């Protein structure tokens, strides 16, 4: 989804202009997005036998994704884009990931051991993207499962689970659709981490040969 970043910027431009006209700061959006992520995680935790809680989880998940996509554009529009703002945005995104993913697997949609696999993959993939920037390669957004992709998969899986909450699978591997979606995110996040390692390796080795 990161390849469609410019398209999303054009779509959300009217909303960014509206926020700018009301003097809303980008950091405010970031903090509100974190609150939405925390509320989504809490709702997911209580959602296993509650359609209402699962619906609320979907609402706060989508709101978190929207606000996360707006804060950077708003900072540039306000002329307040800074290294600290970028740093704060990444910190908030990681806390948001932990809140949402933990809420889902601790709420019973996936076994805790598999949930640990998921959250490890998500945090590693994100860490490697920023660590590449730290060593001079530049921020790496590529890979098969970025944050925007995670939000879409979770959003779609939540919608399906609202309609079809039954578990699927065999014995120890029986989970609702949302649980399987989370496991898929975990596996592909580890693949993404390997992709980013490979990209950074090529860039660094190429630079060393110059």
Secondary structure, DSSP 8 states (H G I E B T S, - for coil): -GGGHHHHHHHHHHHHHHHHHTT--HHHHHHHHHHHHHHHHHHHHT-TT-HHHHHHHHHHHHHHHHHHHHHHHHHHHHT---HHHHHHHHHHHHHHHHHHHHHHIIIIIS-HHHHHHHHHHHHHHHHHHHHHHHTTS-----SS--HHHHHHHHHHHHHHHHH----EEETTEEE-HHHHHHHHHHHHHHHHHHHHHHHHHHHHHHHHH-
